[in-house]
Amino acid sequence: MSKKTKSGKTKSGVIAEVLNLKTGKLMKKRIPLEEMLPAPKQRRQLTVEQITRIQRIYSIVGSFLGDSIDEWIKGFTYDLRPEEEIKCWERISFVFIEYTNRYTLTFSQKRIILLRLINITMGNEPQDDLSKALICFWEKIRKDIQLKQEFIGLEKKDNFQAQEEINFVKLAFAYQKYIKSRSLSLEEKDSIIVQLVCLMEGEKPKDPRSKELFQLLVQDNKCNLNKEVFEPGNISDTREQVVSLVVRRKGQKKFRRDLFKAYKGRCSVTGCDIEQVLQAAHIIPYLGNETNHPTNGILLRSDIHLLFDNYFLSVDPQSYKVVISPKLSSTNYRELDNQKIQVPDQDAFKPNLIALEKHYQIFLQKCGDKETPYRKNEIY
């Protein structure tokens, strides 16, 4: 789940297709894991045919994943374009079957192969021999994947347009036109994007809003969406909307839900209980569904999460006390040092001590040989 930058540092994230809501430009972009927030609500309804295909995928890979079939199906409804996500998993499943059928493998070995395939699909460069072998194998059977259309669910075109066939410039124009004179919340704006995508996929307009959006879509949109003049009364929404993750991190919602329940909706370090700024932090970085175990997580405020992920802050596994980097000694974060974190009442949800030890040792290495963790002058 990482990529090395020119400086040699590791850059974590997943490849996603994002849409610039002002220009309509669609591009692939690596999104940092800490910025990957779940959709606030379900976005799409799945067809019976799509549910059947998801069930077929689950029958192949489900035993290697942590979600139940119901949770897995529900996960696809949060995608803006679930069809793309389903196709991606169909291809993963096909390669998985073709590869594992050629060897005598244990359950654990098959699971490792599946996780490698998922990481490859996320756009990560292969770092081990198995991943490199899987990429070569995938390329070798690419034509077989295209030929076996019945397996990968492409035998029926229906009214679904391929991703590249949707005119996202037209979509962006209609979106900006609609929100221009309206005061809308981010959630309302997101629902408009979903509705526009549905219309462009062939869904017929039914309610007044969808009919108005449809009329905007069919209008001549030869306007300059890239104009640089600042108009306070006509500010566009220039956010980038994730159109589709190449593969979504299944199990992430359950991981977050489990941590919220275990930590009673409070940051383990600060006690903050504002849900919008709380995040489910991995102690050992996310490497597939296996790392979505609640004992590999801590509920943290977003800024503390960022410090924790970058090893500016850690937790001493022997005392459960916060340790901060010398780089934070002159900041307000120094008040957190030597403070004992709040842990769940149930042992089954308490942070794994081995995972904490690994994070703590990396933290100490990051402090450097000449630097020691900052400590307030207090008796332990």
C-alpha positions as a Python dict, from the first residue, in 0.01 Angstrom:
ca = {
    (1, 'M'): (0, 0, 0),
    (2, 'S'): (294, 227, -41),
    (3, 'K'): (503, 399, -301),
    (4, 'K'): (852, 541, -263),
    (5, 'T'): (903, 906, -345),
    (6, 'K'): (1219, 1055, -499),
    (7, 'S'): (1347, 1127, -151),
    (8, 'G'): (1322, 758, -68),
    (9, 'K'): (1037, 807, 176),
    (10, 'T'): (736, 582, 162),
    (11, 'K'): (413, 735, 41),
    (12, 'S'): (103, 540, 151),
    (13, 'G'): (-233, 543, -16),
    (14, 'V'): (-458, 382, -271),
    (15, 'I'): (-511, 463, -636),
    (16, 'A'): (-852, 612, -707),
    (17, 'E'): (-1022, 779, -999),
    (18, 'V'): (-1117, 1132, -896),
    (19, 'L'): (-1330, 1391, -1070),
    (20, 'N'): (-1257, 1763, -1049),
    (21, 'L'): (-1603, 1910, -993),
    (22, 'K'): (-1513, 2236, -1165),
    (23, 'T'): (-1337, 2119, -1479),
    (24, 'G'): (-1490, 1775, -1523),
    (25, 'K'): (-1141, 1630, -1558),
    (26, 'L'): (-1110, 1265, -1454),
    (27, 'M'): (-772, 1135, -1340),
    (28, 'K'): (-611, 861, -1138),
    (29, 'K'): (-466, 982, -812),
    (30, 'R'): (-305, 829, -506),
    (31, 'I'): (-510, 917, -199),
    (32, 'P'): (-337, 903, 143),
    (33, 'L'): (-501, 649, 373),
    (34, 'E'): (-566, 911, 643),
    (35, 'E'): (-777, 1110, 393),
    (36, 'M'): (-995, 814, 299),
    (37, 'L'): (-1316, 886, 484),
    (38, 'P'): (-1617, 659, 440),
    (39, 'A'): (-1920, 790, 250),
    (40, 'P'): (-2172, 936, 499),
    (41, 'K'): (-2453, 714, 370),
    (42, 'Q'): (-2540, 453, 112),
    (43, 'R'): (-2524, 600, -237),
    (44, 'R'): (-2657, 341, -478),
    (45, 'Q'): (-2912, 64, -496),
    (46, 'L'): (-2780, -263, -637),
    (47, 'T'): (-2966, -459, -902),
    (48, 'V'): (-3057, -824, -851),
    (49, 'E'): (-2799, -912, -1117),
    (50, 'Q'): (-2528, -715, -936),
    (51, 'I'): (-2610, -880, -602),
    (52, 'T'): (-2590, -1222, -768),
    (53, 'R'): (-2245, -1139, -907),
    (54, 'I'): (-2125, -1012, -567),
    (55, 'Q'): (-2248, -1335, -406),
    (56, 'R'): (-2056, -1533, -667),
    (57, 'I'): (-1738, -1334, -591),
    (58, 'Y'): (-1790, -1387, -219),
    (59, 'S'): (-1824, -1762, -267),
    (60, 'I'): (-1469, -1753, -406),
    (61, 'V'): (-1291, -1508, -175),
    (62, 'G'): (-1528, -1460, 117),
    (63, 'S'): (-1370, -1721, 344),
    (64, 'F'): (-1042, -1526, 328),
    (65, 'L'): (-1205, -1195, 429),
    (66, 'G'): (-1347, -1074, 758),
    (67, 'D'): (-1688, -943, 649),
    (68, 'S'): (-2011, -1138, 639),
    (69, 'I'): (-2187, -1165, 301),
    (70, 'D'): (-2447, -907, 411),
    (71, 'E'): (-2178, -657, 520),
    (72, 'W'): (-1988, -716, 198),
    (73, 'I'): (-2290, -652, -23),
    (74, 'K'): (-2374, -340, 176),
    (75, 'G'): (-2019, -210, 123),
    (76, 'F'): (-2080, -184, -252),
    (77, 'T'): (-2380, 47, -197),
    (78, 'Y'): (-2142, 315, -66),
    (79, 'D'): (-1960, 329, -401),
    (80, 'L'): (-2048, 604, -645),
    (81, 'R'): (-2021, 353, -928),
    (82, 'P'): (-2058, 3, -781),
    (83, 'E'): (-2045, -159, -1126),
    (84, 'E'): (-1679, -65, -1161),
    (85, 'E'): (-1600, -204, -816),
    (86, 'I'): (-1781, -530, -892),
    (87, 'K'): (-1589, -575, -1218),
    (88, 'C'): (-1263, -516, -1036),
    (89, 'W'): (-1340, -788, -782),
    (90, 'E'): (-1452, -1021, -1059),
    (91, 'R'): (-1113, -990, -1222),
    (92, 'I'): (-934, -1044, -891),
    (93, 'S'): (-1144, -1356, -832),
    (94, 'F'): (-1074, -1490, -1179),
    (95, 'V'): (-695, -1449, -1145),
    (96, 'F'): (-712, -1593, -792),
    (97, 'I'): (-888, -1910, -911),
    (98, 'E'): (-665, -1957, -1215),
    (99, 'Y'): (-348, -1916, -1009),
    (100, 'T'): (-441, -2121, -700),
    (101, 'N'): (-581, -2410, -906),
    (102, 'R'): (-235, -2470, -1049),
    (103, 'Y'): (-77, -2543, -713),
    (104, 'T'): (-144, -2734, -392),
    (105, 'L'): (-175, -2456, -137),
    (106, 'T'): (-281, -2419, 225),
    (107, 'F'): (-558, -2182, 335),
    (108, 'S'): (-297, -1938, 467),
    (109, 'Q'): (-103, -1942, 139),
    (110, 'K'): (-420, -1875, -61),
    (111, 'R'): (-506, -1587, 168),
    (112, 'I'): (-164, -1429, 115),
    (113, 'I'): (-209, -1459, -263),
    (114, 'L'): (-548, -1286, -242),
    (115, 'L'): (-407, -1000, -33),
    (116, 'R'): (-122, -957, -283),
    (117, 'L'): (-371, -939, -571),
    (118, 'I'): (-573, -675, -384),
    (119, 'N'): (-261, -466, -319),
    (120, 'I'): (-159, -493, -685),
    (121, 'T'): (-505, -375, -790),
    (122, 'M'): (-471, -78, -555),
    (123, 'G'): (-186, 40, -775),
    (124, 'N'): (102, -57, -548),
    (125, 'E'): (433, -148, -701),
    (126, 'P'): (536, -510, -634),
    (127, 'Q'): (785, -536, -350),
    (128, 'D'): (827, -915, -331),
    (129, 'D'): (875, -1209, -565),
    (130, 'L'): (518, -1336, -519),
    (131, 'S'): (365, -1002, -623),
    (132, 'K'): (592, -986, -928),
    (133, 'A'): (496, -1341, -1025),
    (134, 'L'): (126, -1258, -988),
    (135, 'I'): (160, -954, -1214),
    (136, 'C'): (330, -1165, -1483),
    (137, 'F'): (60, -1430, -1449),
    (138, 'W'): (-216, -1167, -1469),
    (139, 'E'): (-69, -1026, -1791),
    (140, 'K'): (-38, -1376, -1934),
    (141, 'I'): (-406, -1460, -1888),
    (142, 'R'): (-542, -1112, -1967),
    (143, 'K'): (-694, -1235, -2293),
    (144, 'D'): (-861, -1523, -2110),
    (145, 'I'): (-1020, -1273, -1872),
    (146, 'Q'): (-1161, -1078, -2167),
    (147, 'L'): (-1285, -1392, -2340),
    (148, 'K'): (-1462, -1537, -2037),
    (149, 'Q'): (-1721, -1262, -2032),
    (150, 'E'): (-1983, -1475, -1866),
    (151, 'F'): (-1762, -1512, -1558),
    (152, 'I'): (-1675, -1146, -1524),
    (153, 'G'): (-2031, -1028, -1580),
    (154, 'L'): (-1988, -843, -1909),
    (155, 'E'): (-2217, -1056, -2122),
    (156, 'K'): (-2500, -804, -2077),
    (157, 'K'): (-2432, -442, -2154),
    (158, 'D'): (-2773, -329, -2023),
    (159, 'N'): (-2785, 52, -2016),
    (160, 'F'): (-2457, 78, -1823),
    (161, 'Q'): (-2199, 296, -1994),
    (162, 'A'): (-1831, 219, -1964),
    (163, 'Q'): (-1654, 469, -1738),
    (164, 'E'): (-1476, 634, -2029),
    (165, 'E'): (-1808, 685, -2215),
    (166, 'I'): (-1956, 919, -1954),
    (167, 'N'): (-1903, 1283, -2037),
    (168, 'F'): (-1776, 1411, -1703),
    (169, 'V'): (-1730, 1765, -1841),
    (170, 'K'): (-2103, 1776, -1908),
    (171, 'L'): (-2168, 1631, -1562),
    (172, 'A'): (-1952, 1901, -1399),
    (173, 'F'): (-2129, 2172, -1599),
    (174, 'A'): (-2474, 2051, -1490),
    (175, 'Y'): (-2358, 2021, -1130),
    (176, 'Q'): (-2214, 2375, -1114),
    (177, 'K'): (-2520, 2516, -1289),
    (178, 'Y'): (-2756, 2351, -1040),
    (179, 'I'): (-2574, 2449, -718),
    (180, 'K'): (-2499, 2805, -836),
    (181, 'S'): (-2807, 2970, -687),
    (182, 'R'): (-2873, 2724, -406),
    (183, 'S'): (-2743, 2699, -52),
    (184, 'L'): (-2673, 2330, -8),
    (185, 'S'): (-2490, 2116, 245),
    (186, 'L'): (-2203, 1891, 138),
    (187, 'E'): (-2428, 1589, 184),
    (188, 'E'): (-2690, 1743, -46),
    (189, 'K'): (-2424, 1824, -305),
    (190, 'D'): (-2295, 1469, -295),
    (191, 'S'): (-2646, 1334, -352),
    (192, 'I'): (-2672, 1556, -661),
    (193, 'I'): (-2350, 1404, -798),
    (194, 'V'): (-2490, 1056, -744),
    (195, 'Q'): (-2814, 1153, -918),
    (196, 'L'): (-2626, 1298, -1217),
    (197, 'V'): (-2420, 982, -1253),
    (198, 'C'): (-2737, 771, -1243),
    (199, 'L'): (-2895, 984, -1515),
    (200, 'M'): (-2586, 957, -1734),
    (201, 'E'): (-2591, 579, -1688),
    (202, 'G'): (-2939, 570, -1840),
    (203, 'E'): (-3171, 603, -1541),
    (204, 'K'): (-3491, 788, -1626),
    (205, 'P'): (-3571, 1109, -1435),
    (206, 'K'): (-3861, 1056, -1194),
    (207, 'D'): (-3880, 1342, -945),
    (208, 'P'): (-3868, 1720, -1008),
    (209, 'R'): (-3501, 1751, -916),
    (210, 'S'): (-3388, 1468, -1143),
    (211, 'K'): (-3592, 1616, -1428),
    (212, 'E'): (-3424, 1955, -1378),
    (213, 'L'): (-3082, 1788, -1367),
    (214, 'F'): (-3163, 1595, -1682),
    (215, 'Q'): (-3248, 1918, -1864),
    (216, 'L'): (-2914, 2064, -1757),
    (217, 'L'): (-2737, 1758, -1893),
    (218, 'V'): (-2893, 1793, -2237),
    (219, 'Q'): (-2828, 2167, -2259),
    (220, 'D'): (-2544, 2300, -2472),
    (221, 'N'): (-2257, 2337, -2226),
    (222, 'K'): (-2002, 2517, -2439),
    (223, 'C'): (-1900, 2732, -2150),
    (224, 'N'): (-1555, 2791, -2011),
    (225, 'L'): (-1539, 2585, -1694),
    (226, 'N'): (-1178, 2692, -1642),
    (227, 'K'): (-1221, 3068, -1624),
    (228, 'E'): (-983, 3227, -1373),
    (229, 'V'): (-1186, 3539, -1280),
    (230, 'F'): (-1278, 3544, -912),
    (231, 'E'): (-1649, 3612, -862),
    (232, 'P'): (-1752, 3611, -493),
    (233, 'G'): (-2114, 3556, -588),
    (234, 'N'): (-2038, 3267, -819),
    (235, 'I'): (-1787, 3046, -640),
    (236, 'S'): (-1770, 2694, -782),
    (237, 'D'): (-1733, 2373, -589),
    (238, 'T'): (-1380, 2270, -693),
    (239, 'R'): (-1350, 1962, -476),
    (240, 'E'): (-1232, 1634, -620),
    (241, 'Q'): (-1495, 1364, -595),
    (242, 'V'): (-1381, 1002, -579),
    (243, 'V'): (-1553, 834, -875),
    (244, 'S'): (-1423, 487, -797),
    (245, 'L'): (-1150, 335, -591),
    (246, 'V'): (-967, 76, -796),
    (247, 'V'): (-1058, -149, -508),
    (248, 'R'): (-1218, -36, -186),
    (249, 'R'): (-1078, -140, 149),
    (250, 'K'): (-1347, -388, 249),
    (251, 'G'): (-1386, -427, 624),
    (252, 'Q'): (-1289, -67, 701),
    (253, 'K'): (-1638, 36, 811),
    (254, 'K'): (-1663, -253, 1059),
    (255, 'F'): (-1316, -169, 1192),
    (256, 'R'): (-1420, 191, 1257),
    (257, 'R'): (-1754, 85, 1407),
    (258, 'D'): (-1587, -162, 1644),
    (259, 'L'): (-1339, 99, 1767),
    (260, 'F'): (-1610, 361, 1822),
    (261, 'K'): (-1800, 113, 2037),
    (262, 'A'): (-1492, -11, 2225),
    (263, 'Y'): (-1364, 340, 2305),
    (264, 'K'): (-1715, 474, 2372),
    (265, 'G'): (-1678, 738, 2103),
    (266, 'R'): (-1381, 912, 2267),
    (267, 'C'): (-1024, 972, 2152),
    (268, 'S'): (-797, 740, 2351),
    (269, 'V'): (-541, 1017, 2402),
    (270, 'T'): (-737, 1343, 2434),
    (271, 'G'): (-1084, 1225, 2534),
    (272, 'C'): (-1237, 1423, 2244),
    (273, 'D'): (-1589, 1297, 2166),
    (274, 'I'): (-1666, 1493, 1845),
    (275, 'E'): (-1746, 1211, 1603),
    (276, 'Q'): (-1660, 1409, 1289),
    (277, 'V'): (-1293, 1443, 1390),
    (278, 'L'): (-1240, 1092, 1529),
    (279, 'Q'): (-1062, 831, 1317),
    (280, 'A'): (-988, 461, 1345),
    (281, 'A'): (-608, 444, 1352),
    (282, 'H'): (-414, 129, 1265),
    (283, 'I'): (-122, 48, 1496),
    (284, 'I'): (43, -172, 1234),
    (285, 'P'): (-34, 2, 898),
    (286, 'Y'): (-320, -134, 688),
    (287, 'L'): (-204, -432, 480),
    (288, 'G'): (-536, -593, 399),
    (289, 'N'): (-838, -705, 598),
    (290, 'E'): (-622, -898, 846),
    (291, 'T'): (-494, -569, 990),
    (292, 'N'): (-852, -448, 1045),
    (293, 'H'): (-864, -637, 1376),
    (294, 'P'): (-989, -410, 1660),
    (295, 'T'): (-680, -489, 1874),
    (296, 'N'): (-469, -339, 1594),
    (297, 'G'): (-653, -11, 1628),
    (298, 'I'): (-690, 293, 1850),
    (299, 'L'): (-958, 560, 1822),
    (300, 'L'): (-780, 894, 1780),
    (301, 'R'): (-859, 1256, 1701),
    (302, 'S'): (-755, 1329, 1343),
    (303, 'D'): (-447, 1536, 1430),
    (304, 'I'): (-328, 1278, 1685),
    (305, 'H'): (-384, 1008, 1422),
    (306, 'L'): (-158, 1193, 1180),
    (307, 'L'): (114, 1233, 1444),
    (308, 'F'): (82, 865, 1537),
    (309, 'D'): (106, 746, 1175),
    (310, 'N'): (418, 959, 1119),
    (311, 'Y'): (582, 843, 1444),
    (312, 'F'): (588, 1185, 1608),
    (313, 'L'): (395, 1023, 1889),
    (314, 'S'): (374, 668, 2023),
    (315, 'V'): (252, 465, 2320),
    (316, 'D'): (485, 286, 2560),
    (317, 'P'): (350, -73, 2558),
    (318, 'Q'): (461, -135, 2917),
    (319, 'S'): (277, 158, 3071),
    (320, 'Y'): (19, 260, 2806),
    (321, 'K'): (163, 613, 2840),
    (322, 'V'): (205, 860, 2554),
    (323, 'V'): (559, 936, 2439),
    (324, 'I'): (627, 1229, 2208),
    (325, 'S'): (912, 1309, 1972),
    (326, 'P'): (1164, 1580, 2064),
    (327, 'K'): (1031, 1764, 1758),
    (328, 'L'): (706, 1825, 1948),
    (329, 'S'): (871, 1939, 2272),
    (330, 'S'): (814, 2308, 2195),
    (331, 'T'): (452, 2261, 2083),
    (332, 'N'): (126, 2231, 2272),
    (333, 'Y'): (142, 1855, 2214),
    (334, 'R'): (408, 1831, 2487),
    (335, 'E'): (120, 1833, 2738),
    (336, 'L'): (23, 1488, 2614),
    (337, 'D'): (357, 1333, 2711),
    (338, 'N'): (349, 1077, 2994),
    (339, 'Q'): (-31, 1078, 2984),
    (340, 'K'): (-188, 734, 3008),
    (341, 'I'): (-421, 651, 2722),
    (342, 'Q'): (-774, 529, 2780),
    (343, 'V'): (-820, 167, 2673),
    (344, 'P'): (-1137, -42, 2628),
    (345, 'D'): (-1279, -227, 2929),
    (346, 'Q'): (-1288, -558, 2742),
    (347, 'D'): (-955, -734, 2694),
    (348, 'A'): (-1069, -845, 2347),
    (349, 'F'): (-1053, -483, 2230),
    (350, 'K'): (-743, -357, 2411),
    (351, 'P'): (-446, -261, 2188),
    (352, 'N'): (-225, -554, 2099),
    (353, 'L'): (100, -518, 2297),
    (354, 'I'): (314, -672, 2022),
    (355, 'A'): (170, -425, 1769),
    (356, 'L'): (230, -136, 2012),
    (357, 'E'): (587, -257, 2069),
    (358, 'K'): (655, -257, 1693),
    (359, 'H'): (519, 96, 1659),
    (360, 'Y'): (715, 210, 1966),
    (361, 'Q'): (1045, 67, 1836),
    (362, 'I'): (1001, 242, 1499),
    (363, 'F'): (919, 562, 1689),
    (364, 'L'): (1245, 530, 1887),
    (365, 'Q'): (1439, 478, 1564),
    (366, 'K'): (1277, 787, 1414),
    (367, 'C'): (1389, 988, 1719),
    (368, 'G'): (1748, 913, 1615),
    (369, 'D'): (2053, 791, 1800),
    (370, 'K'): (2134, 1133, 1942),
    (371, 'E'): (1780, 1216, 2038),
    (372, 'T'): (1569, 1064, 2312),
    (373, 'P'): (1193, 1090, 2347),
    (374, 'Y'): (1083, 1409, 2519),
    (375, 'R'): (985, 1356, 2882),
    (376, 'K'): (829, 1598, 3123),
    (377, 'N'): (995, 1620, 3464),
    (378, 'E'): (750, 1392, 3635),
    (379, 'I'): (782, 1081, 3846),
    (380, 'Y'): (651, 775, 3662),
}
